[in-house]
């Protein structure tokens, strides 16, 4: 790992992460989705962190699938140069305290559907570390707004693998890298 001298500061020193926008949850699907910042400071010892949650607000169990990514798994921002990536705790090390940027060979590509069943009033919550994108060629954690989106498909309980979903929607949020401390 590249280390800074005691008198050096990383290029992202004094920057913070905040939620800029969260899409409305689709009422017709009986879900409440939310995103919030858990750790806002971008520092050389650890990346900032967010929490993403989904609550089943309907009176029946719901079955969901996310094509080609785990539910709240690794998510790239829409733009990647500059860009950010959300990774879980399974990715604990990073190659440089100067960039907080994983390398592409550290990341696995997922090629299957993942499903989730939520009982009435059940909530699934996951925390994710926010890293600089491995596709970035410039300064890490550039000041700006970064959009994240996920695709969801709703299925009837007991649906077979070849059945079409009952409904589909996209949900997302935007994170801002700022030089301000407000959340």
N, C-alpha and C positions, 0 to 999 in steps of 0.2 A: 504494500500500500504506500502511495506517495504521502509523505508527512510534511507538514509545515514547520518551519522554524518557530521558536517561541515568539518572535516579534512579527511574524507574518500573519495575515488574515486571509481567509479564503475569499474568492471573488464575490460570493453571495453573503458575506458578513453584513449584518444589519438588515437582512430581508426576512419577511414573514409571510406566512400562508394564511389566507382567509377564504371563506366560501363567498363567492360573488353572486351566485344564483343557483337555486334548486328548482327543477321543473315541478309543476303540480303533479300530484299523484292522480292517476286515472280513476275517477270515482266509479265508473261502470265495472271495474275489475275487483273492487272491494279490497284494495291495498293502500297502505300509507307508506310511502318511501321518504327517506330523510338522509341528509348528509351534513356532517358538522366537523369542524376542526377540533382535534383533541390536543395536539401539540403544534403551535404555530411557528415557533422560531426555527429558522433554517440554520443549523450549526454544523460544524465539522465532526462532532462526535456522534450525531444521530440525525436522521432525516425528520422532517415534520410528519405528522400523523393525522389521519382523518378517521371518522366512524361513519359507516353506512348501515342503514337499517331498513327493514321492510316488515310491516305488521299486517296481518290478515284481519281486516275490519268487518268481514262478512260473517254470517252465522253458520257457514259450512266450511269444511276443509277445502283447501285449494292446492292444486298440483300445477307447478310451474317448471318450465325448462328455459335454459339460456343456451342458445346455440353456440357451440365452439368456445365457451369460456365458463369457468366455474362461477357460481353465483357469487358476485362480488369478488371474483378472482383477480388476476393480473389484468389491469385495464390501462390501455394507452390513451393519452389525450388525442383528440381528433387530429391536431397538427403535431408533427414530430420534430421539426427543426425551426424554432425551438419547441420543446415538448416536455411532458412529464409522464411518469408511469406510476401506477399504484401497485404495490406488491405486499403480500402478507408476511408474517413473521418467519416463514420458511426461508426467506431470503434475508439473512441477518448480516452478511458481510458485504462490504463494497470495496472496490479497488483503490479508491482515493478519497482522502478527506478534503481534497481540493475541488472535486467535482460532485461528489455524492451521485455518481453515475455508474450503474451496472454496465457490464459489457454484454453484447448480444449473445455470446456463448453461454452466459449465465441463465438465459431465459429459455424456457421450453414452450413450444407451440402446442396448443391443445386442439385436437381434431375430433372432438365428439360432443354430444349434447350432455348437459348436466341438469339434473332435476332437483326439485325442492317441493316438499309438501308442508304446508302451514295449516295448523288447526285454527279454529276460530280464536281470535284475539292473541294468537301466538306471534312473537317477534323474533326475527333473525337479525342479529347485529354482528358486524365484522369491522375490525379496525385494520387499516392499511397504511403502510409507510408510503410517503410520497418521495419519489426519486427523480432525478433529472433523467431525461430520456437518453438511452444509448444511441439514438439517431441524431442527437444534437451535435452540431459541429462547432458551436460558439460557446460563449460564457455560460456556465451552469446557472440554473434557476433565474433565467432572465425575467425582469419585471414585465408582467403582462397577465392576461387572462387565458386559462386553459380549459377547454371543454371536454367532458367525459360523457359517453353515452353507452348504454347497454340495451340489448334487445331481449324482450321477454315474450314467451308463448304460454298461454293458459290452456290446460287440458282438463277434460272431465275425469273424475276419479275412475280408475281402472282402465283408462284409455290404453289402446294397444300402440306399439311402436310405430306402425305405419299410418295411424290416424292423423288427420289434419287438426291443428289446434283450434280451440273454440274462439280464441282471440289472440291478437298480437299488439304489442305496443313498445315504444322506445321511451326510456326514461334517462335523465341525465342531470348533470350539475356542472357548474363552472367554478374553478378555483383560481384565485388571483395571488400572484407573487407580488408583494409590495415592499416598500421601504417604511411602511407605517406599522404600528403595533396593534391597531384596532382590529377586532375580530368581526 
